[in-house]
Amino acid sequence: MKAILCERYGPPEKVLHLREVDKPIPAEGQVLLKVRAASVNISNYFGLTGLTRLLGGGLRRPKDPKVGTDVAGTVEEVGTSTTRFKVGDEVFGVCDGSFAEYAAAREDRLALKPANSSFDEAASVPVAGLTALQALRDKGRLQPGQDVAVNGGSGGVGTFAVQIGKSLGSSVTAVCSTRNIEQALSIGADRAIDYTKEDFTRDGRSYDLICDIVGNHSVSDYKRALKPGGACIIVGFANNPIAGLIKFAILGKLGSTGNKKIGFLGIAKMNSKDLGYMAEFLAAGKVRPVIERRYALAEAGAALQYIGEKHTRGKVVISMP
């Protein structure tokens, strides 16, 4: 089978190669998927460039050359003790090495694909969708009727956060650039703020919850924009995630005093229960993935290079024939 491999760190278009490799064999509790689509996440890009090498990915070169996390496909084979899926089921979720024609995935990290969703749409959901869901529902404890601001409401996580916020019964303000205002409103935002013209933390409005995917404001900015008892959940840092983590490790404790809390989501937990929760949103038409670009498997380097330039609107997908 064909698969995308990364055997050294560097720019995606230079270090990713389409290779012929052995088809994986599903282990106990796994299924073998014929991959129909995979989506690209910024974490995949950082992994290629070596930014996360200090987190255990390998100092000189990647420990695991396989690339890709989000996946949607058809079950081709089931491993021993696998009970949740059967051959022919259409599923989506996460696995190692989804940028390939076939991939082995744990059954506890998959869910059935809704019939009304395409494989491309389903593959867009796992990492970005569960990140948004867990930031709003679990970490932020968003309640119906509350006001939430999504800073970075036009990217992969942001477009899910806007729609999930509305689905949970809140009033949503999306913060994005000029060209994305119309998109934010079209997916359900009650209000959209152009950050090139206005600072949402200084316009006099306040929120019960701020879901910040960009991480480009200070602790005092967040506290100013929060209602008493409100919370800000930092989901990511657009420019440098390592520097951002260090910054909030130092400043976060100072910012969390009083009744306004500043928190950090960390890595979203990939699990079948929350994937099923997202599948219900998709089936009901409450959430629909925003896909900006589609690439072929052989174009994975270009796809990752594009998302690394941080100009994405919604999701970027590797679509299989």
C-alpha positions in Angstrom: 0.0 0.0 0.0 1.0 3.6 -0.3 1.6 5.8 2.7 3.1 9.2 3.6 6.3 8.9 5.7 8.5 11.5 7.4 12.0 10.3 8.2 13.6 13.6 9.1 12.6 17.0 10.4 12.1 19.9 8.0 9.6 21.8 5.8 6.7 19.4 4.9 7.2 19.6 1.2 10.8 18.5 1.6 10.5 15.8 4.2 7.3 14.0 3.3 7.4 11.2 0.8 4.9 8.8 -0.7 6.3 5.3 0.0 5.2 1.7 -0.7 4.9 -0.1 2.7 3.3 -3.2 4.2 -0.4 -3.0 5.0 -0.9 -2.9 8.8 -2.3 -5.9 10.6 -5.0 -5.0 13.2 -4.0 -6.0 16.8 -6.3 -6.9 19.6 -9.0 -4.2 20.0 -8.1 -2.7 16.6 -9.7 -2.6 13.2 -8.0 -2.2 9.8 -9.5 0.8 7.9 -9.5 1.4 4.2 -8.9 5.2 4.5 -11.3 7.3 2.6 -10.2 10.7 4.0 -7.9 12.2 6.6 -7.7 15.8 7.8 -4.7 17.9 8.6 -4.1 19.5 12.0 -1.6 22.1 13.1 -0.1 19.5 15.5 0.8 17.4 12.5 2.8 20.4 11.1 4.6 21.1 14.3 5.5 17.4 14.6 7.2 17.5 11.2 9.2 20.7 11.8 10.6 19.3 15.1 9.0 21.9 17.3 7.6 19.1 19.6 10.8 17.0 19.6 11.3 17.8 23.3 7.9 16.2 24.1 9.2 12.7 23.1 8.9 12.7 19.4 12.6 12.0 18.8 15.5 14.4 19.1 17.3 13.9 15.8 14.5 12.4 13.7 10.9 11.3 14.2 10.6 8.1 16.3 7.6 7.1 14.2 7.7 8.0 10.5 4.0 7.6 10.0 2.0 10.8 9.6 -1.7 11.8 10.2 -4.2 11.5 13.0 -7.8 12.2 11.9 -9.3 9.5 9.8 -12.6 8.3 8.2 -13.0 5.1 6.3 -14.4 1.6 6.0 -13.7 -1.3 8.2 -11.8 -4.0 6.2 -10.8 -6.3 9.0 -11.2 -6.6 12.7 -8.7 -7.7 15.3 -9.2 -10.2 18.1 -11.5 -9.1 20.9 -12.9 -6.3 18.7 -16.7 -6.1 19.3 -17.9 -2.6 18.5 -17.5 -2.7 14.7 -17.8 -5.2 11.8 -16.4 -5.4 8.3 -18.1 -2.8 6.1 -18.9 -0.3 8.8 -18.2 3.3 7.9 -16.4 5.0 10.8 -14.3 8.0 11.8 -11.9 8.9 14.6 -8.2 8.9 15.2 -5.2 6.6 14.6 -1.5 6.7 13.9 -0.6 7.1 10.2 -3.9 8.1 8.7 -2.1 9.6 5.6 -2.1 6.2 4.0 -4.4 3.9 1.9 -4.9 1.7 5.0 -4.5 2.3 8.7 -5.0 0.3 12.0 -7.1 2.1 14.6 -8.2 1.3 18.1 -11.9 0.7 18.3 -12.2 2.9 21.4 -11.1 5.8 19.3 -13.7 5.4 16.6 -17.4 6.0 16.1 -19.9 5.2 13.3 -20.0 7.9 10.6 -23.4 9.5 10.3 -25.1 8.6 7.0 -25.6 12.3 6.1 -21.9 13.1 6.4 -19.3 12.5 3.7 -16.0 10.9 4.6 -14.3 14.2 4.1 -16.6 15.9 6.6 -16.3 13.0 9.1 -12.5 13.1 8.9 -12.6 16.8 9.7 -14.1 16.2 13.1 -12.0 14.2 15.5 -9.1 16.4 16.8 -10.6 19.9 16.1 -14.2 18.9 17.0 -13.3 17.2 20.3 -10.9 20.0 21.2 -13.8 22.5 20.8 -16.3 20.3 22.6 -14.1 19.6 25.6 -13.0 23.2 25.9 -16.6 24.5 25.9 -18.6 21.7 27.6 -16.1 20.2 30.0 -13.4 22.8 30.8 -15.5 25.9 30.3 -18.8 24.3 31.6 -20.8 26.4 29.2 -24.5 26.6 30.1 -27.6 27.5 27.9 -28.1 31.2 27.8 -24.5 32.2 28.5 -22.4 34.4 26.4 -19.2 32.9 24.8 -16.5 34.5 22.7 -14.5 32.4 20.3 -11.2 34.1 19.6 -10.0 32.5 16.3 -13.5 31.6 15.2 -12.6 30.9 11.5 -10.0 28.1 11.8 -10.5 24.3 12.3 -11.2 24.4 16.0 -12.9 27.8 15.9 -15.5 26.8 13.3 -16.5 23.8 15.5 -16.5 26.0 18.6 -18.9 28.5 17.1 -21.3 25.7 16.1 -21.0 23.7 19.3 -21.5 26.8 21.3 -24.8 27.5 19.5 -25.8 23.8 19.8 -25.3 24.1 23.6 -27.7 27.0 23.7 -25.3 29.9 24.2 -25.0 33.3 22.4 -21.7 33.2 20.4 -19.4 36.0 19.4 -16.8 35.0 16.8 -13.5 36.9 16.6 -11.8 36.7 13.3 -10.3 38.6 10.4 -12.2 40.8 7.9 -12.5 38.1 5.2 -14.0 35.6 7.7 -16.8 37.7 9.1 -19.4 36.5 6.7 -18.3 32.8 7.2 -18.6 33.1 11.0 -22.1 34.5 10.7 -23.1 31.9 8.2 -22.3 29.0 10.5 -24.3 30.5 13.4 -22.4 33.2 15.2 -24.7 35.8 16.7 -22.1 38.4 16.3 -18.7 38.6 14.6 -15.8 41.0 15.5 -13.1 41.9 13.1 -9.9 41.8 15.2 -8.1 44.0 12.6 -10.5 46.8 13.6 -11.5 46.1 17.1 -10.1 44.5 20.3 -12.9 42.3 21.7 -11.3 42.6 25.2 -11.7 46.4 25.2 -15.1 47.1 23.6 -17.0 47.1 26.9 -18.7 43.7 26.4 -18.1 40.9 28.8 -18.6 37.1 28.5 -19.3 34.1 30.7 -16.7 32.1 28.7 -13.9 33.0 26.4 -12.6 30.1 24.2 -9.3 31.4 22.9 -7.7 29.4 20.1 -5.1 32.1 19.3 -3.7 32.9 22.7 -2.7 36.4 21.7 -3.9 38.4 24.7 -2.6 39.0 28.2 -4.2 37.6 31.4 -5.4 41.1 32.3 -7.1 41.4 28.9 -9.0 38.2 29.5 -10.1 39.2 33.0 -11.3 42.5 31.7 -13.6 40.8 29.2 -15.0 38.3 31.6 -18.2 38.6 33.7 -17.9 37.9 37.4 -17.5 34.2 37.8 -16.5 33.9 34.1 -13.7 31.7 32.7 -11.2 31.9 29.8 -10.0 28.6 28.4 -6.8 28.8 26.3 -6.9 26.2 23.6 -3.8 27.0 21.6 -1.1 29.5 20.7 -1.0 30.6 17.1 2.6 31.7 16.8 4.7 29.5 19.1 3.0 26.9 21.3 6.1 26.2 23.4 6.6 29.9 24.3 2.8 30.2 24.9 2.8 27.3 27.4 5.8 28.8 29.3 4.0 32.2 29.3 0.8 30.9 30.9 2.6 28.5 33.2 4.1 31.7 34.7 1.2 34.1 34.4 -1.7 31.8 34.6 -1.6 31.4 38.3 -1.6 35.1 38.8 -4.5 35.4 36.4 -6.6 32.8 38.1 -7.1 34.7 41.4 -10.5 35.9 42.4 -13.7 34.7 40.7 -12.4 35.0 37.1 -10.5 32.0 36.0 -7.9 31.5 33.3 -7.3 27.9 32.3 -5.6 25.9 29.6 -7.3 22.9 27.9 -4.1 20.9 27.2 -4.5 18.0 24.8 -8.0 16.9 24.0 -8.9 13.3 25.0 -9.8 11.2 22.0 -12.5 8.8 22.9 -15.4 7.0 21.2 -18.0 8.6 23.6 -17.3 12.1 22.5 -16.9 11.1 18.9 -20.4 9.7 19.2 -21.6 13.0 20.8 -20.2 14.8 17.7 -21.8 12.3 15.4 -25.2 13.2 16.9 -24.5 16.9 16.2 -23.6 16.0 12.6 -26.7 13.7 12.1 -29.0 16.4 13.5 -27.5 19.0 11.2 -26.4 21.2 14.2 -22.7 21.0 13.2 -21.4 20.9 9.7 -17.6 20.9 9.1 -16.2 23.8 7.1 -13.7 22.4 4.6 -11.5 25.0 2.8 -9.2 22.7 0.7 -8.9 19.2 -0.4 -5.6 17.5 -1.4 -4.7 14.1 -2.8 -2.5 11.7 -0.8 0.5 12.5 -2.8 0.0 16.2 -2.1 0.2 15.8 1.7 3.4 18.0 1.9 1.6 20.9 0.2 -1.4 20.4 2.5 0.7 20.6 5.7 2.7 23.5 4.3 -0.5 25.4 3.7 -1.8 24.8 7.2 1.6 25.7 8.7 1.2 29.1 7.1 -1.8 29.7 9.4 -4.2 31.0 6.7 -6.7 28.2 6.9 -10.4 28.8 7.0 -11.9 25.7 8.6 -10.3 22.3 7.8 -7.9 21.0 5.2 -8.5 17.4 4.0 -6.6 14.6 2.4 -9.3 13.0 0.2 -8.8 9.5 -1.2 -10.4 8.3 -4.5 
